Amino acid sequence: MLVNWGNLLLDRAKTEEGREAERLVELAEAKYRSALEMNPDQHELIRDNWGNLVSDRARLQNEEDAEAFLAESERTYTASLGAELGRRLIATARQKLEAGRAI
């Protein structure tokens, strides 16, 4: 349920700009974090959705800034989620970002 709520917030953020978009993204991230805390065995599903969030944020930036953002995100997420899950989340985000650039 929290993952779906996060997805809805992320979709809504895509229709907004500026501070409101950022606020909605932050709320979505909070839902994914809560979902992971409540259901740690669901980390694959949560990681994929959280990866969407990170790649969407990176996509809003130029390529150099996006890479810096992903590197900083990897440090943040590995510190807060654990090394393996944090690295896999960022790897998912990188794959989604690259796939989006290829379109």
N, CA, C and O of each residue as an XYZ file, in Angstrom:
412
protein
N       0.822     -1.182      0.000
C       0.000      0.000      0.000
C       0.873      1.257      0.000
O       0.605      2.194     -0.751
N       1.912      1.283      0.833
C       2.784      2.450      0.878
C       3.545      2.647     -0.423
O       3.798      3.779     -0.835
N       3.915      1.536     -1.077
C       4.618      1.637     -2.355
C       3.697      2.288     -3.390
O       4.121      3.174     -4.132
N       2.445      1.849     -3.436
C       1.491      2.451     -4.377
C       1.287      3.930     -4.085
O       1.200      4.743     -5.005
N       1.212      4.274     -2.816
C       1.057      5.676     -2.424
C       2.273      6.477     -2.902
O       2.135      7.576     -3.440
N       3.457      5.912     -2.699
C       4.675      6.560     -3.188
C       4.653      6.732     -4.696
O       5.054      7.774     -5.213
N       4.183      5.704     -5.406
C       4.095      5.793     -6.860
C       3.145      6.913     -7.301
O       3.446      7.658     -8.233
N       2.007      7.022     -6.629
C       1.059      8.089     -6.957
C       1.664      9.469     -6.710
O       1.488     10.387     -7.510
N       2.374      9.602     -5.601
C       3.023     10.883     -5.314
C       4.078     11.213     -6.362
O       4.199     12.362     -6.789
N       4.843     10.202     -6.777
C       5.868     10.421     -7.791
C       5.231     10.801     -9.127
O       5.722     11.699     -9.810
N       4.146     10.129     -9.505
C       3.444     10.487    -10.739
C       2.918     11.919    -10.672
O       3.003     12.667    -11.647
N       2.383     12.286     -9.529
C       1.873     13.656     -9.358
C       3.008     14.679     -9.445
O       2.827     15.759    -10.007
N       4.158     14.349     -8.899
C       5.313     15.251     -8.941
C       5.709     15.563    -10.377
O       6.198     16.655    -10.663
N       5.500     14.614    -11.279
C       5.854     14.813    -12.683
C       4.968     15.851    -13.358
O       5.309     16.360    -14.426
N       3.832     16.169    -12.742
C       2.923     17.163    -13.314
C       3.138     18.551    -12.716
O       2.523     19.525    -13.150
N       4.011     18.630    -11.720
C       4.272     19.889    -11.022
C       5.661     20.401    -11.368
O       6.431     19.737    -12.062
N       5.962     21.573    -10.879
C       7.285     22.166    -11.076
C       7.804     22.732     -9.763
O       7.050     22.950     -8.814
N       9.097     22.960     -9.734
C       9.717     23.668     -8.613
C       9.535     22.996     -7.281
O       9.635     21.775     -7.156
N       9.265     23.814     -6.284
C       9.194     23.344     -4.896
C       8.086     22.319     -4.677
O       8.262     21.378     -3.903
N       6.947     22.489     -5.350
C       5.855     21.526     -5.182
C       6.249     20.150     -5.712
O       5.938     19.135     -5.090
N       6.926     20.110     -6.847
C       7.400     18.837     -7.387
C       8.384     18.192     -6.416
O       8.303     16.993     -6.147
N       9.298     18.978     -5.901
C      10.291     18.449     -4.955
C       9.618     17.939     -3.675
O      10.009     16.900     -3.144
N       8.621     18.657     -3.185
C       7.890     18.238     -1.990
C       7.220     16.882     -2.216
O       7.266     16.012     -1.346
N       6.604     16.705     -3.374
C       5.936     15.444     -3.679
C       6.935     14.298     -3.815
O       6.657     13.174     -3.395
N       8.091     14.580     -4.399
C       9.144     13.562     -4.508
C       9.626     13.167     -3.115
O       9.831     11.984     -2.841
N       9.805     14.137     -2.248
C      10.238     13.840     -0.880
C       9.202     12.994     -0.147
O       9.562     12.086      0.602
N       7.921     13.284     -0.358
C       6.864     12.472      0.258
C       6.887     11.044     -0.296
O       6.727     10.082      0.454
N       7.085     10.912     -1.604
C       7.169      9.576     -2.208
C       8.333      8.795     -1.613
O       8.203      7.614     -1.289
N       9.460      9.463     -1.473
C      10.637      8.801     -0.893
C      10.350      8.338      0.533
O      10.774      7.255      0.936
N       9.640      9.148      1.284
C       9.283      8.775      2.661
C       8.385      7.537      2.667
O       8.514      6.683      3.544
N       7.485      7.439      1.700
C       6.602      6.260      1.624
C       7.417      5.007      1.300
O       7.188      3.951      1.889
N       8.369      5.119      0.367
C       9.203      3.963      0.033
C      10.042      3.539      1.241
O      10.195      2.349      1.517
N      10.578      4.526      1.952
C      11.389      4.213      3.137
C      10.532      3.507      4.192
O      10.965      2.521      4.789
N       9.328      4.009      4.418
C       8.419      3.385      5.395
C       8.035      1.977      4.960
O       7.972      1.063      5.782
N       7.777      1.803      3.661
C       7.421      0.478      3.155
C       8.560     -0.508      3.386
O       8.326     -1.660      3.753
N       9.794     -0.055      3.171
C      10.949     -0.925      3.375
C      11.106     -1.283      4.849
O      11.435     -2.421      5.182
N      10.870     -0.318      5.726
C      10.970     -0.589      7.167
C       9.915     -1.598      7.605
O      10.187     -2.464      8.437
N       8.714     -1.486      7.048
C       7.625     -2.382      7.429
C       7.739     -3.760      6.782
O       7.305     -4.760      7.352
N       8.328     -3.804      5.585
C       8.410     -5.053      4.817
C       9.803     -5.228      4.225
O       9.958     -5.135      3.008
N      10.814     -5.477      5.041
C      12.172     -5.593      4.509
C      12.333     -6.724      3.500
O      13.258     -6.694      2.688
N      11.459     -7.711      3.536
C      11.543     -8.813      2.576
C      11.056     -8.407      1.185
O      11.231     -9.158      0.226
N      10.449     -7.232      1.067
C       9.954     -6.719     -0.213
C      10.948     -5.759     -0.861
O      10.563     -4.941     -1.696
N      12.225     -5.854     -0.484
C      13.201     -4.861     -0.926
C      13.352     -4.785     -2.439
O      13.678     -3.715     -2.955
N      13.129     -5.880     -3.178
C      13.261     -5.830     -4.645
C      12.209     -4.906     -5.244
O      12.536     -4.043     -6.059
N      10.963     -5.076     -4.854
C       9.877     -4.237     -5.359
C      10.091     -2.778     -4.967
O       9.938     -1.875     -5.790
N      10.439     -2.562     -3.725
C      10.644     -1.203     -3.235
C      11.848     -0.584     -3.928
O      11.804      0.586     -4.310
N      12.919     -1.347     -4.095
C      14.110     -0.831     -4.756
C      13.805     -0.376     -6.176
O      14.289      0.672     -6.601
N      13.015     -1.143     -6.913
C      12.682     -0.761     -8.281
C      11.914      0.551     -8.327
O      12.193      1.407     -9.166
N      10.967      0.711     -7.445
C      10.189      1.954     -7.415
C      11.039      3.126     -6.947
O      10.950      4.222     -7.500
N      11.857      2.899     -5.936
C      12.749      3.944     -5.434
C      13.771      4.293     -6.515
O      14.165      5.451     -6.652
N      14.195      3.295     -7.275
C      15.096      3.539     -8.400
C      14.463      4.462     -9.432
O      15.139      5.308    -10.017
N      13.155      4.293     -9.654
C      12.439      5.209    -10.554
C      12.531      6.640    -10.052
O      12.779      7.566    -10.823
N      12.330      6.809     -8.766
C      12.378      8.137     -8.162
C      13.746      8.772     -8.366
O      13.840      9.926     -8.784
N      14.801      8.031     -8.077
C      16.151      8.570     -8.203
C      16.465      8.881     -9.666
O      17.043      9.926     -9.964
N      16.090      7.987    -10.580
C      16.377      8.240    -11.998
C      15.571      9.422    -12.515
O      16.069     10.194    -13.335
N      14.340      9.577    -12.054
C      13.540     10.744    -12.462
C      14.186     12.036    -11.981
O      14.233     13.022    -12.716
N      14.681     12.030    -10.756
C      15.379     13.218    -10.247
C      16.630     13.508    -11.071
O      16.905     14.661    -11.404
N      17.380     12.473    -11.397
C      18.616     12.648    -12.174
C      18.302     13.122    -13.596
O      19.051     13.917    -14.163
N      17.218     12.646    -14.162
C      16.836     12.994    -15.526
C      16.550     14.491    -15.672
O      16.650     15.041    -16.769
N      16.202     15.132    -14.591
C      15.900     16.566    -14.616
C      17.164     17.419    -14.703
O      17.080     18.640    -14.833
N      18.311     16.795    -14.635
C      19.582     17.513    -14.609
C      20.373     17.218    -15.884
O      20.081     16.263    -16.604
N      21.376     18.054    -16.149
C      22.239     17.745    -17.287
C      23.071     16.506    -16.943
O      23.103     16.077    -15.790
N      23.735     15.942    -17.936
C      24.413     14.653    -17.745
C      25.472     14.699    -16.645
O      25.562     13.778    -15.834
N      26.268     15.758    -16.611
C      27.323     15.866    -15.593
C      26.720     16.000    -14.194
O      27.170     15.340    -13.257
N      25.708     16.850    -14.052
C      25.058     17.013    -12.753
C      24.322     15.743    -12.343
O      24.272     15.400    -11.162
N      23.750     15.047    -13.326
C      23.046     13.797    -13.021
C      24.016     12.771    -12.452
O      23.681     12.060    -11.505
N      25.211     12.688    -13.019
C      26.210     11.734    -12.513
C      26.632     12.092    -11.093
O      26.777     11.214    -10.242
N      26.829     13.381    -10.842
C      27.182     13.820     -9.486
C      26.044     13.513     -8.512
O      26.287     13.091     -7.381
N      24.802     13.724     -8.953
C      23.639     13.429     -8.122
C      23.579     11.940     -7.795
O      23.326     11.565     -6.650
N      23.812     11.081     -8.808
C      23.771      9.638     -8.568
C      24.883      9.192     -7.621
O      24.671      8.325     -6.774
N      26.055      9.780     -7.764
C      27.166      9.440     -6.864
C      26.832      9.839     -5.431
O      27.073      9.073     -4.498
N      26.283     11.026     -5.256
C      25.885     11.477     -3.913
C      24.753     10.606     -3.371
O      24.742     10.260     -2.190
N      23.800     10.253     -4.237
C      22.688      9.393     -3.822
C      23.189      8.032     -3.376
O      22.689      7.462     -2.406
N      24.188      7.510     -4.096
C      24.731      6.211     -3.707
C      25.340      6.272     -2.314
O      25.138      5.364     -1.508
N      26.082      7.334     -2.027
C      26.661      7.481     -0.674
C      25.545      7.583      0.376
O      25.623      6.962      1.436
N      24.520      8.365      0.072
C      23.419      8.554      1.019
C      22.673      7.259      1.258
O      22.434      6.876      2.403
N      22.300      6.574      0.166
C      21.494      5.373      0.304
C      22.271      4.199      0.884
O      21.705      3.397      1.627
N      23.554      4.083      0.561
C      24.316      2.988      1.164
C      24.482      3.214      2.658
O      24.509      2.259      3.434
N      24.595      4.478      3.066
C      24.710      4.784      4.500
C      23.398      4.506      5.229
O      23.408      3.995      6.349
N      22.276      4.838      4.606
C      21.004      4.705      5.310
C      20.328      3.348      5.111
O      19.603      2.887      5.993
N      20.557      2.701      3.962
C      19.874      1.434      3.676
C      20.772      0.217      3.795
O      20.297     -0.919      3.803
N      22.066      0.459      3.887
C      23.021     -0.643      3.882
C      23.708     -0.686      2.529
O      23.144     -0.271      1.517
N      24.916     -1.187      2.524
C      25.756     -1.123      1.328
C      25.131     -1.837      0.130
O      25.038     -1.256     -0.951
N      24.711     -3.064      0.305
C      24.232     -3.811     -0.849
C      22.939     -3.238     -1.409
O      22.842     -3.019     -2.617
N      21.959     -2.992     -0.575
C      20.684     -2.466     -1.061
C      20.867     -1.069     -1.653
O      20.266     -0.757     -2.681
N      21.679     -0.230     -1.030
C      21.933      1.110     -1.556
C      22.576      1.068     -2.931
O      22.170      1.804     -3.831
N      23.576      0.212     -3.102
C      24.236      0.088     -4.414
C      23.276     -0.449     -5.469
O      23.289      0.010     -6.612
N      22.445     -1.418     -5.093
C      21.498     -1.981     -6.056
C      20.431     -0.970     -6.432
O      19.995     -0.932     -7.582
N      20.005     -0.149     -5.481
C      19.027      0.894     -5.781
C      19.601      1.865     -6.819
O      18.926      2.207     -7.790
N      20.829      2.302     -6.617
C      21.459      3.240     -7.545
C      21.728      2.570     -8.886
O      21.599      3.216     -9.926
N      22.095      1.299     -8.892
C      22.292      0.585    -10.159
C      20.985      0.548    -10.948
O      20.986      0.730    -12.165
N      19.869      0.312    -10.254
C      18.562      0.336    -10.906
C      18.289      1.720    -11.472
O      17.820      1.843    -12.604
N      18.573      2.759    -10.706
C      18.345      4.135    -11.168
C      19.196      4.436    -12.398
O      18.712      5.045    -13.352
N      20.453      4.016    -12.382
C      21.340      4.249    -13.535
C      20.805      3.544    -14.783
O      20.818      4.118    -15.872
N      20.338      2.314    -14.633
C      19.792      1.577    -15.773
C      18.571      2.292    -16.337
O      18.441      2.432    -17.553
N      17.685      2.742    -15.471
C      16.484      3.438    -15.916
C      16.826      4.770    -16.574
O      16.203      5.155    -17.563
N      17.802      5.462    -16.034
C      18.234      6.739    -16.609
C      18.823      6.511    -18.002
O      18.482      7.231    -18.940
N      19.698      5.524    -18.143
C      20.298      5.229    -19.449
C      19.247      4.792    -20.454
O      19.300      5.191    -21.617
N      18.304      3.986    -20.026
C      17.229      3.551    -20.926
C      16.408      4.745    -21.399
O      16.000      4.800    -22.559
N      16.169      5.692    -20.510
C      15.428      6.897    -20.879
C      16.187      7.785    -21.835
O      15.578      8.437    -22.684
N      17.499      7.828    -21.723
C      18.316      8.638    -22.628
C      18.369      8.031    -24.018
O      18.549      8.743    -25.007
N      18.214      6.718    -24.095
C      18.313      6.040    -25.383
C      17.052      6.233    -26.238
O      17.060      5.965    -27.440
N      15.997      6.689    -25.617
C      14.726      6.860    -26.345
C      14.780      8.071    -27.230
O      13.806      8.375    -27.919
